Structures are given as structure tokens and as C-alpha cells.
Amino acid sequence: MNKVTKWLISGFTASLISGFTPIAKADSPLTSTNFYQAYQDVELVNKAAQKQLTPALMDALSDPTIPNDQRAAIINALGWSIEGQSNATVYLDYLAKKYQKNRSDLKLESLITEEIFALGYLLAMDDYFTLKALGGKGELEQADAVTLLSTAAARQPQDYTIALIDKLAQSQIYLADFSQWCTVYKTVSTIVYNFPPERNLRPEAVKIIMDYIQNYQEYCQKKQ
């Protein structure tokens, strides 16, 4: 039995036991929030929607002059695969070549924040079930998606886009446990409703995210 089937069966079984309706209308916080649709006027995002991580797109991900909301939209547009994908591996190889080091020698301190953010989000989308590290002996190879995103968020605490993507990835952790579905909602909504007003993600993009996350709010009421 593959991990997809296990997840679906466990969620459905929990819903039968609890008497709740399972969230079958959407898959997960990372995969059901296609906020890149709010950035279809950005050429790089439209190229990313072709589902291929090209050298030009990797150049953009590493370019600090590219705004982080567009960087996030590029990765969101690249999408995900139920069978898993390897965009993070491709990008890490790109970074190794850029910094003229072996992959295993790359360290967090070597990368700019934008690259850590991009690598973390790519990794989260590559394997959204586990958010696990790529694997290997190097510091970056051993860092999982949440570690990378949280590091980026700590480096730039005033960046709304990074903070929100970080929380989306963290909320994914609670998805497999039906009793934690309220936490899925709270993890993301806390950032959306409490972050300082100066924000760098388009309101239309936030709406796309919250239209999905709101599905979990009812489970907070049922826990009371």
C-alpha cells in the first residue's frame, strides 16, 4: 500500500469514526493553494506554469532583486506531483555550481536568504507528504523543508511572503492527524490576521490561500 493510499484511508477512517466530513474537496495546504494565479501578469510565473525548472527560472530564484512574492509564485506555479519530483535537487545542484562547491560542502551561511527560501519551498512542494530532507552528508542536504523555511523567516522576520509560506509548510505537518485539523487553520490564519500591515504578497494571492485554509476552521469549533 503506497503512502497516498495510506493517507487517504486513514483520513477517511477518522472521519467515519468522528462523524465529520473529510476535506476531500481540497488536498493539502501546500498543494491546494494555487496563488500563482494572482501573478499571471508576471512573465516568469507564466514560464514556471509550464512545469519545468529551467536555468532561467533558477537564475530568477537566486536573484535578490526579484521580489519574494514573485519568487514564491514561481515555485507555486511549478507545482507538485503525487509521485514526487526533484526540483529541489536540481536547484541545489545549481547552487553548488554557482558557489563552485560540492553539494555536500554547501552551508546555510553560504546562501542568501532568497535562496534558502526558494530551496525550502521547492523541497516542500517536491515531497509534501513528509517535507523530508534530500539526504546526504552536507548541511543543506540534511535540512528539511521546514528547517529551511524557518531559517529564511528568521533572517527576514518582516517579510510576509516568507512567513506565510513557512506557516503553510508547518501546517502540512498536522494534516495527517484528524484531531489536529484545527491547528492547520490556526497555524496559517495567525500570520494572515496578525502580521504587520506592510505586506509583500498580493491580496488576491492571500485570498486564494485562505479560501482553502478556511475549510479547517470548523474543526476548531467542533473541538470546543
C-alpha positions, 0 to 999 in steps of 0.5 A: 500500500503506497503512502497516498493510499495510506493517507487517504484511508486513514483520513477517511477512517477518522472521519467515519469514526468522528462523524465529520466530513473529510476535506476531500474537496481540497488536498493539502495546504501546500498543494491546494493553494494555487496563488500563482494565479494572482501573478499571471501578469508576471512573465516568469510565473507564466514560464514556471506554469509550464512545469519545468525548472529551467536555468532561467527560472533558477537564475530568477530564484537566486536573484535578490532583486526579484521580489519574494512574492514573485519568487514564491509564485514561481515555485507555486506555479511549478507545482507538485506531483503525487509521485514526487519530483526533484526540483529541489535537487536540481536547484541545489545542484545549481547552487553548488555550481554557482558557489563552485562547491560540492553539494555536500560542502554547501552551508546555510551561511553560504546562501542568501536568504532568497535562496534558502527560501526558494530551496525550502519551498521547492523541497516542500512542494517536491515531497509534501507528504513528509517535507523530508530532507534530500539526504546526504552528508552536507548541511543543506542536504540534511535540512528539511523543508521546514528547517529551511523555511524557518531559517529564511523567516528568521533572517527576514522576520518582516517579510510576509511572503516568507512567513506565510509560506513557512506557516503553510509548510508547518501546517502540512505537518498536522494534516495527517492527524484528524484531531489536529485539523484545527491547528492547520487553520490556526497555524496559517490564519495567525500570520494572515490576521496578525502580521504587520500591515506592510505586506509583500504578497498580493491580496488576491494571492492571500485570498486564494490561500485562505479560501482553502485554509478556511475549510479547517476552521470548523474543526476548531469549533467542533473541538470546543 
